[in-house]
């Protein structure tokens, strides 16, 4: 085939590609538009029904501010726990070959698909006063975790940590391990190589995973209310406050929902460049 023919074939392929991108068949376009409306309409309705005039008053009330403050503190603490435990776990899954690694990865990601209420019940069975570990914590150290602020942090970390582990593991798998191997051949220990070489390489993945974990922890409801309860000022986070306000003060519920919506949009905007690069 001549260069002219090859160029012609390439031009034809590019033309067909442009046509595919430019138009969509009706059987695909209609359900796509319906799906878009289905996902966007509730958010638009939330914005339309928002009490914009009384929004400052609602968001500055003592109950709402208490829930906001507790949510931010607990979500940040849960993210810190996820970083301390999740980054080494992601490194183990990405860098170390051991029997049953696939099973371990499945167990780590299980909270992603596990109903949050089931996760809360599981935490009660493990860390409750009569739980497998909780009974010993109370009898030996006098530590009670359920229905406390610490319980909120544990419940949020349980559902949020898999997001960080998946993000960091994916970044570690994409990073070339030759730099770590070079550091070890120059006399660095495995931990020094991890601290001085690996962590700077995967810092963007860690940051993205931490943001996702923080957002997930901020919006956690099922595991929190099951394991920590709904006590104002102690365990009542924003999602729980929304649920309670919806029964007594719908305008406050909408205001809190808008706060959570704003945080979610900010997270998506912050991670946009990472997603666009990956695509």
Secondary structure, DSSP 8 states (H G I E B T S, - for coil): --HHHHHHHHHHHHHHHHHHHH---HHHHHHHHHHHHHHHHHHHHHHHT--TTTHHHHHTSHHHHHHHHHHHHHHHHHHHHHHHHHHHHHHHHHH---TTHHHHHHHHHHHHHS-HHHHHHHHHHHHSTTSTTHHHHHHHH----TTSHHHHHHHHHHHHHHHHHHHHHHHHHHS-THHHHHHHHTT--HHHHIIIIIHHHTHHHHHHHHHHHHHHHHT--HHHHHHT---TTTT--HHHHHHHHHHH-HHHHHHHHHHHHHHHHHHHHHTHHHHHHH-
